[in-house]
Amino acid sequence: MFALDATASRQPTWDRACQLQGDMFAAVAKLGGLAIQLVWYRGYGEFQVEPWLTDSAELQRRMSAVQCRGGLTQIKRVLQHALQETRPCRINALVLVGDCLEEPIDPLCHVAGELGLLGVPVFAFQEGHDPEAAQGFREVARLTRGAYCAFDGGSAQQLSELLRAVALYAAGGRQALVALGGQQSELLRQLTRQL
């Protein structure tokens, strides 16, 4: 599952993510492919769940159609949706990309704990360095046995590396990441150590 904050502050990264998601599919094609469900939120309570897709062109088309709008984060709603989706068929990973956290941390941690018990790791990737968001994203990742990484808003390369790594993890588990060995950047080594 690929969950994105589509609020106004995310517009530059959203545009870049539309291009980078193709790298996720390419990275796992040799491992048998990957189905991705795009989830995004924006505006006043808008929350969109796309169907599970294996076609990168269709996923890119759907992402490109979204315009970012001002609004508050809905991370708890994302986690609750992941919880509902994994009950009938386990999700291998949830990627959450955002820049801020405007919700109380304790309720998020409760839902994250439930996901952790079901074996769904959350990979929380934070654009920028908001300390409250960092604290919340780290806790969600810890409770789900996932990983947290911050990236710079202007670093498309960092986000691309992180997305490819999670795609490899979702398709092949931790051993797929470890197999990269010396090819890993410091950012990917940080991600692998957390797992």
C-alpha positions in Angstrom: 0.0 0.0 0.0 1.3 3.4 -1.0 -0.2 6.2 1.1 0.5 9.9 0.2 -0.3 13.1 1.9 -1.8 15.2 -1.0 -2.3 18.4 1.1 -1.0 21.7 -0.4 2.4 21.5 1.3 3.2 18.3 -0.6 2.7 19.5 -4.2 6.3 19.4 -5.3 6.9 15.9 -3.9 3.6 14.6 -5.2 4.6 15.6 -8.7 8.0 13.9 -8.4 6.4 10.8 -6.8 4.3 10.3 -9.9 7.5 9.7 -11.8 9.3 7.7 -9.1 6.6 5.1 -8.6 7.6 3.5 -11.9 11.0 2.7 -10.3 9.2 0.6 -7.6 7.7 -1.7 -10.2 11.0 -2.0 -12.1 12.9 -2.9 -9.0 10.7 -5.9 -8.2 9.8 -7.1 -11.7 12.4 -9.8 -11.5 11.0 -11.0 -8.1 7.5 -11.6 -9.5 6.0 -8.2 -9.5 4.0 -6.2 -7.0 0.5 -5.0 -6.6 0.1 -1.5 -5.2 -2.9 0.3 -3.8 -2.6 4.0 -3.9 -4.3 5.8 -0.9 -4.2 9.6 -0.6 -5.8 12.3 1.4 -6.2 16.1 1.0 -8.6 19.0 1.5 -11.5 18.9 3.9 -11.7 15.2 4.8 -11.1 13.9 1.2 -9.8 10.3 1.4 -9.3 8.3 -1.7 -8.5 4.6 -2.1 -7.6 3.3 -5.5 -7.9 -0.4 -6.6 -5.0 -2.7 -6.3 -2.9 -2.3 -9.4 0.0 -4.1 -11.1 0.2 -1.8 -14.1 2.6 1.0 -13.5 1.1 3.1 -16.3 -2.3 3.0 -14.8 -1.0 3.8 -11.4 0.9 6.8 -12.8 -2.2 7.9 -14.6 -4.2 7.9 -11.4 -1.6 9.7 -9.4 -1.2 12.3 -12.1 -4.9 13.1 -12.0 -4.7 14.2 -8.4 -4.3 17.9 -7.5 -3.0 18.7 -4.0 -5.3 20.8 -1.8 -5.0 22.4 1.6 -6.2 20.3 4.5 -5.2 18.4 7.6 -3.4 15.1 7.8 -5.4 11.8 7.9 -2.8 9.4 8.9 -5.0 7.5 11.4 -7.5 7.0 8.6 -4.7 5.5 6.4 -3.7 3.1 9.2 -7.3 2.1 9.8 -7.7 1.4 6.1 -4.6 -0.7 6.1 -5.9 -2.7 9.1 -9.2 -3.4 7.2 -7.4 -4.4 4.0 -5.0 -6.8 5.7 -7.6 -8.8 7.5 -8.8 -10.6 4.4 -5.4 -10.7 2.7 -2.1 -9.6 4.4 -0.4 -6.5 3.1 3.4 -6.9 2.9 4.2 -3.3 3.6 2.6 0.2 3.9 4.6 3.1 2.6 3.5 6.4 4.2 5.0 9.6 2.7 4.2 12.9 4.4 5.7 16.1 5.8 3.7 16.8 8.9 1.5 15.2 11.5 -1.6 17.2 12.7 -3.2 14.4 14.7 -2.7 13.2 18.3 0.0 10.6 18.4 -1.5 8.2 21.0 -4.5 7.1 18.8 -2.1 6.6 15.9 0.0 4.4 18.0 -2.9 2.3 19.0 -3.8 1.5 15.4 -0.1 1.1 14.5 0.2 -1.5 17.3 -2.7 -3.5 15.8 -1.0 -3.4 12.4 2.2 -4.6 14.1 0.4 -7.6 15.7 -0.8 -8.5 12.2 2.7 -8.3 10.7 2.2 -5.2 8.5 5.3 -3.0 8.7 4.9 0.7 8.1 7.7 2.5 6.2 7.2 6.1 7.2 9.1 8.5 5.0 9.1 12.1 6.2 9.8 15.0 3.9 11.6 17.7 5.8 12.4 17.9 9.5 9.3 18.7 11.5 10.1 17.4 15.0 6.5 16.4 15.9 6.0 14.5 12.6 9.3 12.8 13.2 8.3 11.6 16.6 4.9 10.3 15.4 6.3 8.7 12.2 9.1 7.0 14.3 6.6 5.6 16.8 4.3 4.2 14.0 7.3 2.6 12.3 8.6 1.1 15.6 5.2 -0.3 16.7 4.8 -2.0 13.3 8.4 -3.2 13.1 8.8 -1.0 10.0 11.3 1.8 9.5 11.4 5.6 9.5 13.6 7.8 7.3 13.6 11.5 6.7 14.4 12.9 3.2 15.0 16.4 1.9 12.1 17.8 -0.1 14.5 18.5 -3.0 16.1 15.1 -3.0 14.2 13.0 -5.5 17.1 10.5 -5.5 16.6 9.8 -1.8 12.9 9.2 -2.2 13.5 7.0 -5.2 16.0 4.8 -3.3 13.6 4.5 -0.3 10.7 3.5 -2.6 12.7 0.9 -4.5 13.9 -0.6 -1.2 10.4 -1.0 0.2 9.3 -2.5 -3.1 12.1 -5.0 -2.8 11.1 -5.7 0.8 7.5 -6.2 0.0 8.3 -8.6 -2.8 11.2 -10.5 -1.3 11.4 -9.7 2.4 14.4 -8.5 4.4 16.7 -10.9 2.6 16.0 -9.0 -0.6 17.3 -5.8 1.0 20.3 -7.5 2.6 21.2 -9.0 -0.9 21.9 -5.4 -2.1 24.9 -5.5 0.3 27.6 -3.0 -0.8 25.2 -1.4 -3.3 23.3 0.3 -0.5 23.7 4.0 0.3 23.9 5.1 3.9 20.1 5.9 3.8 19.3 2.3 2.7 21.7 0.9 5.3 19.8 2.9 7.9 16.5 1.5 6.6 17.8 -2.1 6.7 19.2 -1.8 10.2 15.8 -0.8 11.5 14.2 -4.0 10.1 
